């Protein structure tokens, strides 16, 4: 008889640490149904709740609360890091069956690889646990939707089969994991399936290629879809060839999964650094990590968007709100916040420790997240850490909230807290060029995205001041700082996926990604509302952009607002707002004049370099303050202040 061992975070449940230290597990979609169907199978856990007995006791209590009666054998519960095979060997010993009679179910391909070295079978999602027990393969599969069939119909079929989507390319194409049983169910329902390779210990990415790919002249007189299809294929081939060349010598590291929006879908073997591939001329956000999510097709945010048909908020911000924003969001405040998170000043006011960077793989990342959580807590907000694992590193998103009972939705003010210096030039002791090392090399990220972090903190301080003065919003306001954005939007995808599974109602997301870079005479702020999939969320995002534009004019009249919408938006899918578009929520990305591709660019010249410091000549604190004021005023107006 087989024994199943499950990872918890992102596999069985979404995990939350409250500011009082308590721990909550919220079961992921389809997990309870899968566990119930496996009632006769012995089940255990291999998961890392953190160091110490207290962490393990809290994890056991949270497990029992979320999955009562499912994990009854204490000997099959194994707590600790999954970076070495020892914990898996211990699990096999506790099961009392041969290693190949044990199955490890976990989202992380690196952890599945370690489990394989110990002889266990693996599954990338609980939906495929039975397939792993029976030795049936699971494949990366392109699903085609014929005319007249919509995502809701596909959702109904997929959620009753061994199918888990990972990306919605359009209303005609979805990339998913599927067993042959799952694919057969899709075909019987009238959908097409195109299997591309085994999932096993791989992860999926979308790699965009921004280089021009002109169609041959022979297609000049053909219908528009003919050259478009050819261009898509040529672009995918070129992107894959470049990526494979960059990783030459690493063995069968990559598998092409076919054309994707603006590039190619890739399946990468565990540990392969796809995030470090930089195609010539690539624009920001050209790599996107794709995460499995049974709820991806349902787009839960669209229902409340339709109900909120009257729009977001009438008129411009009130005079009281404008006055409060100008008083709270100042150049001095913004500069002080950027200084702390970029290493120009101690991380904690009055302390001595400074940081070198905030890369997701660097030790300082965890310290910065803790310090930011502490700063939010000092404002009287409810703070939660949302932990997840990226390439063996336990890191967290940071959330701070002022909840309004009976609110019809939450207004989110967001940025990403991590940084990178991977486009800098580094040499070893002998003067030989070497790759960027996040453990040793600086990544101050003052603009990207220290400026966004500073703006979120300043907005939170503004709200705290209003609350102290007796003014309260009509809607919940939430401040969220995402981690591992530089690794393909990982943190925001984890966060939005969990919010959708929890049935949260999000009124709108205002994401700031680089707002301090300015050279030349330009004073433009880009507002990106474009989404890859049309529908209510795309329309609502455009309306949200209009609210923001009005707020900017009211509080920062010197700024020029450049509103960019539609599927051709150069920031579509490239910043953390896209993770909310995927679930049907209204969201915009706000940035310096950087994403739109205009030449000459007027954003920072130190993008992803160690020169992205507070003293960079391209870093304009006054400009960042103007943008932060506009976003803060928009958020407060949306919240009813």
VENMO-V688433 format. One record per residue. N is the residue number from 1. RES is the residue in one small letter. SS is DSSP state (H for helix, E for strand, - for the rest). Layout:
# VENMO-V688433
n=N res=RES ss=SS
n=N res=RES ss=SS
This chain:
# VENMO-V688433
n=1 res=x ss=-
n=2 res=x ss=-
n=3 res=x ss=E
n=4 res=x ss=E
n=5 res=x ss=E
n=6 res=x ss=E
n=7 res=x ss=-
n=8 res=x ss=-
n=9 res=x ss=E
n=10 res=x ss=-
n=11 res=x ss=-
n=12 res=x ss=-
n=13 res=x ss=E
n=14 res=x ss=E
n=15 res=x ss=E
n=16 res=x ss=E
n=17 res=x ss=E
n=18 res=x ss=E
n=19 res=x ss=-
n=20 res=x ss=-
n=21 res=x ss=-
n=22 res=x ss=-
n=23 res=x ss=E
n=24 res=x ss=E
n=25 res=x ss=E
n=26 res=x ss=E
n=27 res=x ss=E
n=28 res=x ss=-
n=29 res=x ss=-
n=30 res=x ss=-
n=31 res=x ss=H
n=32 res=x ss=H
n=33 res=x ss=H
n=34 res=x ss=H
n=35 res=x ss=H
n=36 res=x ss=H
n=37 res=x ss=H
n=38 res=x ss=-
n=39 res=x ss=-
n=40 res=x ss=-
n=41 res=x ss=-
n=42 res=x ss=E
n=43 res=x ss=E
n=44 res=x ss=E
n=45 res=x ss=E
n=46 res=x ss=E
n=47 res=x ss=E
n=48 res=x ss=-
n=49 res=x ss=-
n=50 res=x ss=-
n=51 res=x ss=-
n=52 res=x ss=-
n=53 res=x ss=H
n=54 res=x ss=H
n=55 res=x ss=H
n=56 res=x ss=H
n=57 res=x ss=H
n=58 res=x ss=H
n=59 res=x ss=H
n=60 res=x ss=H
n=61 res=x ss=H
n=62 res=x ss=H
n=63 res=x ss=H
n=64 res=x ss=H
n=65 res=x ss=H
n=66 res=x ss=H
n=67 res=x ss=-
n=68 res=x ss=-
n=69 res=x ss=-
n=70 res=x ss=-
n=71 res=x ss=-
n=72 res=x ss=-
n=73 res=x ss=-
n=74 res=x ss=H
n=75 res=x ss=H
n=76 res=x ss=H
n=77 res=x ss=E
n=78 res=x ss=E
n=79 res=x ss=E
n=80 res=x ss=-
n=81 res=x ss=-
n=82 res=x ss=-
n=83 res=x ss=-
n=84 res=x ss=-
n=85 res=x ss=-
n=86 res=x ss=H
n=87 res=x ss=H
n=88 res=x ss=H
n=89 res=x ss=H
n=90 res=x ss=H
n=91 res=x ss=H
n=92 res=x ss=H
n=93 res=x ss=H
n=94 res=x ss=H
n=95 res=x ss=H
n=96 res=x ss=-
n=97 res=x ss=-
n=98 res=x ss=-
n=99 res=x ss=H
n=100 res=x ss=H
n=101 res=x ss=H
n=102 res=x ss=E
n=103 res=x ss=E
n=104 res=x ss=E
n=105 res=x ss=E
n=106 res=x ss=-
n=107 res=x ss=-
n=108 res=x ss=-
n=109 res=x ss=H
n=110 res=x ss=H
n=111 res=x ss=H
n=112 res=x ss=H
n=113 res=x ss=H
n=114 res=x ss=H
n=115 res=x ss=H
n=116 res=x ss=H
n=117 res=x ss=H
n=118 res=x ss=-
n=119 res=x ss=-
n=120 res=x ss=-
n=121 res=x ss=E
n=122 res=x ss=E
n=123 res=x ss=E
n=124 res=x ss=-
n=125 res=x ss=-
n=126 res=x ss=H
n=127 res=x ss=H
n=128 res=x ss=H
n=129 res=x ss=H
n=130 res=x ss=H
n=131 res=x ss=H
n=132 res=x ss=H
n=133 res=x ss=H
n=134 res=x ss=-
n=135 res=x ss=-
n=136 res=x ss=-
n=137 res=x ss=-
n=138 res=x ss=E
n=139 res=x ss=E
n=140 res=x ss=E
n=141 res=x ss=E
n=142 res=x ss=E
n=143 res=x ss=E
n=144 res=x ss=E
n=145 res=x ss=-
n=146 res=x ss=-
n=147 res=x ss=-
n=148 res=x ss=-
n=149 res=x ss=-
n=150 res=x ss=-
n=151 res=x ss=H
n=152 res=x ss=H
n=153 res=x ss=H
n=154 res=x ss=H
n=155 res=x ss=H
n=156 res=x ss=H
n=157 res=x ss=H
n=158 res=x ss=H
n=159 res=x ss=-
n=160 res=x ss=-
n=161 res=x ss=-
n=162 res=x ss=-
n=163 res=x ss=E
n=164 res=x ss=E
n=165 res=x ss=E
n=166 res=x ss=E
n=167 res=x ss=E
n=168 res=x ss=E
n=169 res=x ss=-
n=170 res=x ss=-
n=171 res=x ss=-
n=172 res=x ss=-
n=173 res=x ss=E
n=174 res=x ss=E
n=175 res=x ss=E
n=176 res=x ss=E
n=177 res=x ss=E
n=178 res=x ss=E
n=179 res=x ss=E
n=180 res=x ss=H
n=181 res=x ss=H
n=182 res=x ss=H
n=183 res=x ss=H
n=184 res=x ss=H
n=185 res=x ss=H
n=186 res=x ss=H
n=187 res=x ss=H
n=188 res=x ss=H
n=189 res=x ss=-
n=190 res=x ss=-
n=191 res=x ss=-
n=192 res=x ss=E
n=193 res=x ss=E
n=194 res=x ss=E
n=195 res=x ss=E
n=196 res=x ss=E
n=197 res=x ss=E
n=198 res=x ss=E
n=199 res=x ss=-
n=200 res=x ss=-
n=201 res=x ss=-
n=202 res=x ss=E
n=203 res=x ss=E
n=204 res=x ss=E
n=205 res=x ss=E
n=206 res=x ss=E
n=207 res=x ss=E
n=208 res=x ss=E
n=209 res=x ss=-
n=210 res=x ss=-
n=211 res=x ss=-
n=212 res=x ss=-
n=213 res=x ss=-
n=214 res=x ss=-
n=215 res=x ss=-
n=216 res=x ss=-
n=217 res=x ss=H
n=218 res=x ss=H
n=219 res=x ss=H
n=220 res=x ss=-
n=221 res=x ss=-
n=222 res=x ss=-
n=223 res=x ss=-
n=224 res=x ss=H
n=225 res=x ss=H
n=226 res=x ss=H
n=227 res=x ss=H
n=228 res=x ss=H
n=229 res=x ss=H
n=230 res=x ss=H
n=231 res=x ss=H
n=232 res=x ss=H
n=233 res=x ss=H
n=234 res=x ss=H
n=235 res=x ss=H
n=236 res=x ss=H
n=237 res=x ss=H
n=238 res=x ss=H
n=239 res=x ss=H
n=240 res=x ss=H
n=241 res=x ss=H
n=242 res=x ss=H
n=243 res=x ss=H
n=244 res=x ss=H
n=245 res=x ss=H
n=246 res=x ss=H
n=247 res=x ss=-
n=248 res=x ss=-
n=249 res=x ss=-
n=250 res=x ss=-
n=251 res=x ss=-
n=252 res=x ss=-
n=253 res=x ss=-
n=254 res=x ss=E
n=255 res=x ss=E
n=256 res=x ss=E
n=257 res=x ss=E
n=258 res=x ss=E
n=259 res=x ss=E
n=260 res=x ss=E
n=261 res=x ss=-
n=262 res=x ss=-
n=263 res=x ss=E
n=264 res=x ss=E
n=265 res=x ss=E
n=266 res=x ss=E
n=267 res=x ss=E
n=268 res=x ss=E
n=269 res=x ss=E
n=270 res=x ss=-
n=271 res=x ss=-
n=272 res=x ss=-
n=273 res=x ss=-
n=274 res=x ss=H
n=275 res=x ss=H
n=276 res=x ss=H
n=277 res=x ss=-
n=278 res=x ss=-
n=279 res=x ss=-
n=280 res=x ss=-
n=281 res=x ss=-
n=282 res=x ss=-
n=283 res=x ss=-
n=284 res=x ss=-
n=285 res=x ss=-
n=286 res=x ss=-
n=287 res=x ss=E
n=288 res=x ss=E
n=289 res=x ss=E
n=290 res=x ss=E
n=291 res=x ss=-
n=292 res=x ss=-
n=293 res=x ss=-
n=294 res=x ss=-
n=295 res=x ss=-
n=296 res=x ss=H
n=297 res=x ss=H
n=298 res=x ss=H
n=299 res=x ss=-
n=300 res=x ss=-
n=301 res=x ss=H
n=302 res=x ss=H
n=303 res=x ss=H
n=304 res=x ss=H
n=305 res=x ss=H
n=306 res=x ss=H
n=307 res=x ss=H
n=308 res=x ss=-
n=309 res=x ss=-
n=310 res=x ss=-
n=311 res=x ss=-
n=312 res=x ss=-
n=313 res=x ss=-
n=314 res=x ss=-
n=315 res=x ss=-
n=316 res=x ss=-
n=317 res=x ss=-
n=318 res=x ss=-
n=319 res=x ss=H
n=320 res=x ss=H
n=321 res=x ss=H
n=322 res=x ss=H
n=323 res=x ss=H
n=324 res=x ss=H
n=325 res=x ss=H
n=326 res=x ss=H
n=327 res=x ss=H
n=328 res=x ss=H
n=329 res=x ss=-
n=330 res=x ss=-
n=331 res=x ss=H
n=332 res=x ss=H
n=333 res=x ss=H
n=334 res=x ss=H
n=335 res=x ss=H
n=336 res=x ss=H
n=337 res=x ss=H
n=338 res=x ss=H
n=339 res=x ss=H
n=340 res=x ss=H
n=341 res=x ss=H
n=342 res=x ss=H
n=343 res=x ss=-
n=344 res=x ss=-
n=345 res=x ss=-
n=346 res=x ss=-
n=347 res=x ss=-
n=348 res=x ss=-
n=349 res=x ss=-
n=350 res=x ss=-
n=351 res=x ss=-
n=352 res=x ss=-
n=353 res=x ss=-
n=354 res=x ss=-
n=355 res=x ss=-
n=356 res=x ss=-
n=357 res=x ss=E
n=358 res=x ss=-
n=359 res=x ss=-
n=360 res=x ss=-
n=361 res=x ss=-
n=362 res=x ss=-
n=363 res=x ss=H
n=364 res=x ss=H
n=365 res=x ss=H
n=366 res=x ss=H
n=367 res=x ss=H
n=368 res=x ss=H
n=369 res=x ss=H
n=370 res=x ss=H
n=371 res=x ss=H
n=372 res=x ss=H
n=373 res=x ss=H
n=374 res=x ss=H
n=375 res=x ss=H
n=376 res=x ss=H
n=377 res=x ss=H
n=378 res=x ss=H
n=379 res=x ss=-
n=380 res=x ss=-
n=381 res=x ss=-
n=382 res=x ss=E
n=383 res=x ss=E
n=384 res=x ss=E
n=385 res=x ss=E
n=386 res=x ss=E
n=387 res=x ss=E
n=388 res=x ss=E
n=389 res=x ss=E
n=390 res=x ss=E
n=391 res=x ss=-
n=392 res=x ss=-
n=393 res=x ss=E
n=394 res=x ss=E
n=395 res=x ss=E
n=396 res=x ss=E
n=397 res=x ss=E
n=398 res=x ss=E
n=399 res=x ss=E
n=400 res=x ss=E
n=401 res=x ss=E
n=402 res=x ss=E
n=403 res=x ss=-
n=404 res=x ss=-
n=405 res=x ss=-
n=406 res=x ss=-
n=407 res=x ss=-
n=408 res=x ss=-
n=409 res=x ss=-
n=410 res=x ss=E
n=411 res=x ss=E
n=412 res=x ss=E
n=413 res=x ss=E
n=414 res=x ss=E
n=415 res=x ss=E
n=416 res=x ss=E
n=417 res=x ss=-
n=418 res=x ss=-
n=419 res=x ss=-
n=420 res=x ss=-
n=421 res=x ss=-
n=422 res=x ss=-
n=423 res=x ss=-
n=424 res=x ss=-
n=425 res=x ss=-
n=426 res=x ss=E
n=427 res=x ss=E
n=428 res=x ss=-
n=429 res=x ss=-
n=430 res=x ss=-
n=431 res=x ss=-
n=432 res=x ss=-
n=433 res=x ss=E
n=434 res=x ss=E
n=435 res=x ss=-
n=436 res=x ss=-
n=437 res=x ss=-
n=438 res=x ss=-
n=439 res=x ss=-
n=440 res=x ss=-
n=441 res=x ss=-
n=442 res=x ss=-
n=443 res=x ss=E
n=444 res=x ss=-
n=445 res=x ss=-
n=446 res=x ss=H
n=447 res=x ss=H
n=448 res=x ss=H
n=449 res=x ss=H
n=450 res=x ss=H
n=451 res=x ss=H
n=452 res=x ss=H
n=453 res=x ss=H
n=454 res=x ss=H
n=455 res=x ss=H
n=456 res=x ss=H
n=457 res=x ss=H
n=458 res=x ss=H
n=459 res=x ss=H
n=460 res=x ss=H
n=461 res=x ss=H
n=462 res=x ss=H
n=463 res=x ss=H
n=464 res=x ss=H
n=465 res=x ss=H
n=466 res=x ss=H
n=467 res=x ss=H
n=468 res=x ss=H
n=469 res=x ss=-
n=470 res=x ss=-
n=471 res=x ss=-
n=472 res=x ss=-
n=473 res=x ss=-
n=474 res=x ss=-
n=475 res=x ss=-
n=476 res=x ss=E
n=477 res=x ss=E
n=478 res=x ss=E
n=479 res=x ss=E
n=480 res=x ss=E
n=481 res=x ss=E
n=482 res=x ss=E
n=483 res=x ss=-
n=484 res=x ss=-
n=485 res=x ss=H
n=486 res=x ss=H
n=487 res=x ss=H
n=488 res=x ss=-
n=489 res=x ss=-
n=490 res=x ss=H
n=491 res=x ss=H
n=492 res=x ss=H
n=493 res=x ss=H
n=494 res=x ss=H
n=495 res=x ss=H
n=496 res=x ss=H
n=497 res=x ss=H
n=498 res=x ss=H
n=499 res=x ss=H
n=500 res=x ss=H
n=501 res=x ss=H
n=502 res=x ss=-
n=503 res=x ss=-
n=504 res=x ss=-
n=505 res=x ss=-
n=506 res=x ss=E
n=507 res=x ss=E
n=508 res=x ss=E
n=509 res=x ss=E
n=510 res=x ss=E
n=511 res=x ss=E
n=512 res=x ss=E
n=513 res=x ss=-
n=514 res=x ss=-
n=515 res=x ss=-
n=516 res=x ss=-
n=517 res=x ss=E
n=518 res=x ss=-
n=519 res=x ss=-
n=520 res=x ss=-
n=521 res=x ss=-
n=522 res=x ss=-
n=523 res=x ss=-
n=524 res=x ss=E
n=525 res=x ss=E
n=526 res=x ss=E
n=527 res=x ss=E
n=528 res=x ss=E
n=529 res=x ss=-
n=530 res=x ss=-
n=531 res=x ss=-
n=532 res=x ss=-
n=533 res=x ss=-
n=534 res=x ss=-
n=535 res=x ss=-
n=536 res=x ss=H
n=537 res=x ss=H
n=538 res=x ss=H
n=539 res=x ss=H
n=540 res=x ss=H
n=541 res=x ss=H
n=542 res=x ss=H
n=543 res=x ss=H
n=544 res=x ss=H
n=545 res=x ss=H
n=546 res=x ss=H
n=547 res=x ss=H
n=548 res=x ss=H
n=549 res=x ss=H
n=550 res=x ss=H
n=551 res=x ss=H
n=552 res=x ss=H
n=553 res=x ss=H
n=554 res=x ss=H
n=555 res=x ss=H
n=556 res=x ss=-
n=557 res=x ss=-
n=558 res=x ss=-
n=559 res=x ss=-
n=560 res=x ss=E
n=561 res=x ss=E
n=562 res=x ss=E
n=563 res=x ss=E
n=564 res=x ss=E
n=565 res=x ss=-
n=566 res=x ss=-
n=567 res=x ss=-
n=568 res=x ss=-
n=569 res=x ss=-
n=570 res=x ss=-
n=571 res=x ss=-
n=572 res=x ss=-
n=573 res=x ss=-
n=574 res=x ss=-
n=575 res=x ss=-
n=576 res=x ss=-
n=577 res=x ss=-
n=578 res=x ss=H
n=579 res=x ss=H
n=580 res=x ss=H
n=581 res=x ss=H
n=582 res=x ss=-
n=583 res=x ss=-
n=584 res=x ss=-
n=585 res=x ss=-
n=586 res=x ss=-
n=587 res=x ss=E
n=588 res=x ss=E
n=589 res=x ss=E
n=590 res=x ss=E
n=591 res=x ss=E
n=592 res=x ss=-
n=593 res=x ss=-
n=594 res=x ss=-
n=595 res=x ss=-
n=596 res=x ss=-
n=597 res=x ss=-
n=598 res=x ss=-
n=599 res=x ss=-
n=600 res=x ss=-
n=601 res=x ss=-
n=602 res=x ss=-
n=603 res=x ss=-
n=604 res=x ss=-
n=605 res=x ss=-
n=606 res=x ss=-
n=607 res=x ss=-
n=608 res=x ss=-
n=609 res=x ss=-
n=610 res=x ss=-
n=611 res=x ss=-
n=612 res=x ss=-
n=613 res=x ss=-
n=614 res=x ss=-
n=615 res=x ss=-
n=616 res=x ss=-
n=617 res=x ss=-
n=618 res=x ss=-
n=619 res=x ss=E
n=620 res=x ss=-
n=621 res=x ss=H
n=622 res=x ss=H
n=623 res=x ss=H
n=624 res=x ss=H
n=625 res=x ss=H
n=626 res=x ss=H
n=627 res=x ss=H
n=628 res=x ss=H
n=629 res=x ss=H
n=630 res=x ss=H
n=631 res=x ss=H
n=632 res=x ss=H
n=633 res=x ss=H
n=634 res=x ss=H
n=635 res=x ss=H
n=636 res=x ss=H
n=637 res=x ss=H
n=638 res=x ss=H
n=639 res=x ss=-
n=640 res=x ss=-
n=641 res=x ss=-
